[in-house]
Amino acid sequence: MAIAKAERLMNLALCLLGTRRPLSKRELRESIEAYMEAFGPDRGVPGSDDSFNRMFERDKDDLRELGLVIETVENLEGEVGYLARRDSNRLPPITLDAEEAAALGLAAKVWQQARLAGAASGALQKLRAAGLPEDVDPYEAHGALEPRIPVHEAAFEPLMLACRDRRPVVFEYRKANAAQPEARHVEPWALECWRGHWYLAGWDRDRGAERVFRLSRITGKVRSRGARFTAPVPDVVTVRETVAGWAGETADRSARIRLRAGAGYPLRAKATAVRELGDGWDELEIPYGHGLDAWLVEFGPDVVVLEPAELRADVVDRLRAVAKG
């Protein structure tokens, strides 16, 4: 919804909720700034009465669709008036059973960082008022689990707001095999956390294609742009599927690597076979697919690719590119 329309609807709702008597169209037209600016007596626009009536009826229908109960009655002067009685627009009492309250409390406690921590704390207070018992701990109610969604990257908050407001952004991004970051102009669609890392999916304007960016590789500030999106936002944004493809999750081949003992737990979790080599090294077989080379580079000297040869060559090329930087 456009900001101007949202503000107009909010002002209309406040007028209808704040009045003790029905207000006529004329009174509303003279009380709400947006109506005055468009259809005030000093405007002198031909047909302004009809235009105002159409806008008012649309606004009234929109508010009713949003759930506001608006009554139509006659005022003391015989004019048709409108009001929204407070007792007709109160939410019913919220009742939650123990499991529902605990589940909502657990969800609220997931966010523990940045500005989201304050919102989560406020949500928990409302849940307490709505039925979450004071002596029920959401963690204990779910097997003493203590979930967290880590948000260490400074880019997270501005990108979250840009996704919400549909605002293009520009940021410096360093690929795994690049020595220097480069500017990326992106129309952000969605953020998603996968295996402890945050990723942004969106439309890369420079490449004219959908791309996924890992937030930890964004350097510097995320800057917003006032222009509108140029590409349609898909109904389903497959962030995890894209990243999984990079990491070889959909692979049908195997790679053989050497991994330093006690290192690379994510690689060990993916391994289909593990063999101790001694001297502080293990040999692993892991699924091999597009993007595995970029993932292996992140483990630095703890990983040595044995085969296939093309994967080893790709990893070496990436490491050399990073070393040059």
C-alpha positions as CSV (number, residue, x, y, z in Angstrom):
1,M,0.0,0.0,0.0
2,A,1.3,3.5,-0.9
3,I,2.5,5.5,2.1
4,A,0.1,8.4,1.2
5,K,-2.9,6.2,1.1
6,A,-1.9,4.3,4.3
7,E,-1.6,7.7,6.1
8,R,-5.0,8.8,4.8
9,L,-6.7,5.6,5.9
10,M,-5.1,5.8,9.3
11,N,-6.3,9.4,9.7
12,L,-9.8,8.4,8.6
13,A,-9.8,5.5,11.1
14,L,-8.7,7.8,13.9
15,C,-11.4,10.3,13.2
16,L,-14.1,7.6,13.1
17,L,-12.8,6.0,16.3
18,G,-12.3,9.3,18.2
19,T,-15.7,10.9,17.6
20,R,-18.6,10.7,20.0
21,R,-21.1,11.5,17.4
22,P,-21.5,10.5,13.7
23,L,-19.4,12.7,11.3
24,S,-20.7,13.6,7.9
25,K,-18.7,13.5,4.7
26,R,-18.4,17.2,4.8
27,E,-16.9,17.2,8.3
28,L,-14.5,14.4,7.4
29,R,-13.5,16.2,4.2
30,E,-12.7,19.4,6.3
31,S,-10.9,17.5,9.1
32,I,-8.5,15.1,7.2
33,E,-5.5,16.8,5.7
34,A,-5.3,14.5,2.7
35,Y,-8.8,15.3,1.7
36,M,-8.3,19.1,2.3
37,E,-5.2,19.1,0.1
38,A,-6.9,17.3,-2.7
39,F,-10.5,18.6,-2.5
40,G,-10.4,21.7,-0.2
41,P,-12.6,24.8,-1.0
42,D,-9.5,26.7,-2.2
43,R,-8.7,24.0,-4.8
44,G,-11.5,25.0,-7.2
45,V,-11.2,21.8,-9.1
46,P,-14.2,21.0,-11.4
47,G,-15.9,17.7,-10.3
48,S,-14.0,17.6,-7.0
49,D,-17.2,16.6,-5.1
50,D,-17.6,13.5,-7.2
51,S,-13.9,12.7,-7.0
52,F,-14.0,13.1,-3.2
53,N,-17.1,10.9,-2.9
54,R,-15.4,8.1,-4.9
55,M,-12.2,8.3,-2.8
56,F,-14.1,8.4,0.4
57,E,-16.2,5.3,-0.5
58,R,-13.1,3.4,-1.5
59,D,-11.4,4.4,1.7
60,K,-14.4,3.3,3.8
61,D,-14.5,0.0,2.0
62,D,-10.8,-0.5,2.5
63,L,-11.1,0.1,6.2
64,R,-14.0,-2.3,6.5
65,E,-12.0,-4.9,4.6
66,L,-9.3,-4.5,7.1
67,G,-11.8,-5.3,9.9
68,L,-12.9,-1.8,11.1
69,V,-16.6,-1.8,12.0
70,I,-18.0,1.5,10.6
71,E,-21.6,2.4,11.3
72,T,-23.8,4.6,9.1
73,V,-26.4,6.7,11.0
74,E,-28.2,10.1,10.7
75,N,-26.9,12.9,12.8
76,L,-28.9,15.6,14.5
77,E,-29.1,17.7,11.3
78,G,-30.5,14.8,9.3
79,E,-27.2,14.2,7.4
80,V,-25.8,10.8,7.0
81,G,-22.9,10.3,9.4
82,Y,-20.2,7.8,10.1
83,L,-18.5,6.5,13.2
84,A,-16.6,3.5,14.5
85,R,-17.6,2.7,18.1
86,R,-14.7,1.5,20.3
87,D,-16.7,-1.3,21.9
88,S,-17.4,-2.7,18.4
89,N,-13.8,-2.6,17.4
90,R,-12.1,-4.2,20.3
91,L,-10.4,-7.5,19.8
92,P,-11.8,-10.5,21.7
93,P,-9.8,-11.8,24.7
94,I,-6.9,-14.0,23.6
95,T,-6.9,-17.4,25.1
96,L,-4.0,-19.7,24.8
97,D,-3.5,-23.2,26.1
98,A,-0.2,-24.1,27.7
99,E,1.3,-25.6,24.6
100,E,0.3,-22.7,22.3
101,A,1.6,-20.1,24.8
102,A,4.9,-22.0,25.2
103,A,5.4,-22.4,21.5
104,L,4.8,-18.6,20.9
105,G,7.1,-17.8,23.8
106,L,9.8,-20.0,22.4
107,A,9.5,-18.3,19.0
108,A,9.7,-14.9,20.6
109,K,13.0,-15.9,22.4
110,V,14.7,-16.9,19.2
111,W,15.7,-13.4,18.4
112,Q,18.4,-12.2,20.9
113,Q,20.4,-9.6,19.0
114,A,20.3,-6.1,17.5
115,R,17.0,-4.2,17.5
116,L,15.0,-7.5,17.2
117,A,15.8,-8.3,20.9
118,G,13.6,-5.5,22.1
119,A,10.7,-6.5,19.9
120,A,11.0,-10.1,21.1
121,S,11.0,-9.0,24.7
122,G,7.9,-6.9,24.1
123,A,6.2,-9.8,22.4
124,L,7.0,-12.0,25.4
125,Q,5.4,-9.5,27.8
126,K,2.2,-9.5,25.7
127,L,2.2,-13.3,25.7
128,R,2.4,-13.3,29.5
129,A,-0.6,-11.0,29.5
130,A,-2.4,-13.3,27.0
131,G,-1.9,-16.5,29.0
132,L,1.7,-17.6,29.2
133,P,2.1,-18.6,32.8
134,E,4.9,-16.9,34.7
135,D,6.3,-20.2,35.9
136,V,6.5,-21.7,32.4
137,D,9.8,-21.4,30.7
138,P,9.5,-21.8,26.9
139,Y,12.8,-23.7,26.8
140,E,11.9,-26.2,29.5
141,A,8.6,-26.8,27.8
142,H,10.4,-27.9,24.7
143,G,13.1,-30.2,26.1
144,A,15.5,-27.5,27.4
145,L,16.3,-26.4,23.8
146,E,17.6,-22.9,23.6
147,P,17.3,-21.8,19.9
148,R,19.2,-18.8,18.6
149,I,19.2,-17.1,15.2
150,P,22.6,-15.4,15.2
151,V,22.8,-11.9,13.6
152,H,26.4,-10.8,13.6
153,E,26.5,-9.2,10.2
154,A,26.0,-5.4,10.2
155,A,24.3,-5.8,6.8
156,F,21.4,-7.8,8.2
157,E,19.3,-5.0,9.6
158,P,19.4,-2.6,6.6
159,L,18.8,-5.5,4.2
160,M,15.9,-6.7,6.3
161,L,14.3,-3.3,6.1
162,A,15.1,-3.0,2.4
163,C,13.3,-6.4,1.8
164,R,10.3,-5.2,3.7
165,D,10.1,-1.8,2.0
166,R,11.0,-3.1,-1.5
167,R,14.0,-0.7,-1.8
168,P,16.9,-1.5,-4.1
169,V,20.4,-1.5,-2.4
170,V,24.0,-1.3,-3.3
171,F,26.9,-2.9,-1.4
172,E,30.5,-4.1,-1.8
173,Y,30.6,-7.9,-2.1
174,R,33.7,-10.1,-2.1
175,K,33.3,-13.5,-3.7
176,A,35.1,-16.5,-2.3
177,N,37.7,-16.5,-5.2
178,A,38.1,-12.7,-5.5
179,A,40.9,-10.7,-4.1
180,Q,38.9,-7.5,-3.9
181,P,35.2,-6.7,-3.4
182,E,33.0,-5.2,-6.1
183,A,29.9,-3.1,-6.0
184,R,26.6,-5.0,-6.5
185,H,23.3,-3.3,-7.3
186,V,20.5,-5.6,-5.9
187,E,16.8,-5.6,-5.6
188,P,16.4,-7.6,-2.3
189,W,13.7,-10.2,-2.0
190,A,14.3,-12.3,1.1
191,L,16.7,-13.2,3.8
192,E,17.2,-16.7,5.1
193,C,19.5,-18.4,7.6
194,W,21.0,-21.7,6.6
195,R,23.5,-23.7,8.6
196,G,24.5,-20.7,10.7
197,H,25.0,-18.2,7.9
198,W,22.6,-15.6,6.6
199,Y,21.9,-15.2,2.8
200,L,20.1,-12.6,0.7
201,A,18.3,-13.5,-2.4
202,G,17.4,-10.9,-5.0
203,W,17.8,-9.5,-8.5
204,D,21.3,-8.5,-9.5
205,R,20.8,-5.6,-11.8
206,D,24.4,-5.6,-13.2
207,R,24.0,-9.3,-14.2
208,G,20.3,-9.2,-15.0
209,A,19.7,-12.4,-13.1
210,E,18.6,-13.8,-9.7
211,R,21.5,-14.1,-7.3
212,V,22.1,-15.2,-3.7
213,F,24.6,-13.4,-1.5
214,R,26.2,-14.5,1.8
215,L,26.0,-11.6,4.2
216,S,29.4,-12.3,5.8
217,R,31.0,-11.4,2.4
218,I,29.3,-8.0,2.3
219,T,31.9,-5.3,3.2
220,G,31.1,-1.7,4.2
221,K,27.7,-0.2,4.5
222,V,24.5,-1.2,2.7
223,R,23.2,1.9,0.9
224,S,19.5,2.2,-0.1
225,R,18.3,3.6,-3.5
226,G,15.1,5.4,-4.0
227,A,14.3,3.7,-7.4
228,R,11.6,1.0,-7.7
229,F,12.1,-2.7,-8.5
230,T,12.6,-3.5,-12.1
231,A,12.1,-7.2,-11.9
232,P,9.1,-9.1,-10.5
233,V,9.4,-10.7,-7.1
234,P,8.8,-14.4,-7.4
235,D,6.1,-16.0,-5.2
236,V,8.7,-18.5,-3.8
237,V,12.3,-17.5,-3.3
238,T,14.5,-20.7,-3.0
239,V,17.4,-19.4,-0.9
240,R,18.2,-22.7,0.8
241,E,17.9,-24.7,-2.4
242,T,20.3,-22.4,-4.2
243,V,22.9,-22.5,-1.4
244,A,22.5,-26.2,-1.1
245,G,23.4,-26.6,-4.8
246,W,26.5,-24.5,-4.2
247,A,27.6,-26.8,-1.3
248,G,27.0,-30.0,-3.2
249,E,23.8,-31.0,-1.5
250,T,22.3,-32.1,-4.8
251,A,25.4,-33.8,-6.1
252,D,25.5,-37.2,-7.7
253,R,29.3,-37.6,-7.5
254,S,31.9,-38.0,-4.7
255,A,35.0,-36.1,-3.9
256,R,37.9,-37.4,-1.8
257,I,39.6,-35.0,0.5
258,R,42.1,-34.9,3.4
259,L,40.9,-33.1,6.5
260,R,42.8,-32.1,9.6
261,A,41.7,-34.0,12.7
262,G,39.3,-32.0,14.9
263,A,38.5,-29.5,12.1
264,G,35.8,-29.1,9.5
265,Y,32.8,-30.4,11.4
266,P,30.3,-29.4,8.6
267,L,32.4,-31.4,6.1
268,R,32.4,-34.4,8.5
269,A,28.6,-34.1,8.8
270,K,28.3,-34.5,5.0
271,A,30.8,-37.3,4.6
272,T,29.7,-40.6,3.4
273,A,32.9,-42.3,4.6
274,V,35.7,-41.3,7.0
275,R,39.1,-43.0,7.4
276,E,41.9,-42.1,9.8
277,L,45.2,-41.5,8.1
278,G,47.3,-40.7,11.2
279,D,49.6,-37.8,11.7
280,G,46.6,-35.6,12.5
281,W,44.7,-36.2,9.2
282,D,41.6,-38.0,8.1
283,E,40.4,-38.9,4.6
284,L,36.7,-38.2,3.8
285,E,34.4,-38.9,0.9
286,I,31.8,-36.1,0.4
287,P,29.1,-35.4,-2.2
288,Y,30.5,-33.4,-5.0
289,G,28.5,-30.7,-6.9
290,H,28.6,-27.2,-8.2
291,G,30.1,-24.7,-5.8
292,L,31.9,-27.3,-3.6
293,D,35.2,-25.7,-4.4
294,A,34.1,-22.3,-3.0
295,W,33.0,-24.0,0.2
296,L,36.2,-26.0,0.6
297,V,38.3,-22.8,0.3
298,E,36.8,-21.5,3.5
299,F,38.5,-24.2,5.5
300,G,41.9,-23.0,4.3
301,P,44.9,-25.2,5.2
302,D,42.7,-27.7,7.0
303,V,41.6,-29.2,3.7
304,V,43.5,-30.9,0.8
305,V,41.6,-32.1,-2.2
306,L,42.8,-35.5,-3.5
307,E,40.3,-36.1,-6.3
308,P,38.7,-35.4,-8.7
309,A,41.5,-33.4,-10.4
310,E,39.2,-30.7,-11.7
311,L,38.0,-30.0,-8.2
312,R,41.5,-29.8,-6.9
313,A,42.4,-27.4,-9.7
314,D,39.4,-25.2,-8.9
315,V,40.3,-25.0,-5.2
316,V,43.9,-24.1,-6.0
317,D,42.9,-21.4,-8.4
318,R,40.6,-19.9,-5.8
319,L,43.3,-20.0,-3.1
320,R,45.8,-18.3,-5.4
321,A,43.3,-15.5,-6.2
322,V,42.8,-14.9,-2.5
323,A,46.6,-15.0,-1.9
324,K,47.2,-12.3,-4.5
325,G,44.9,-10.0,-2.6
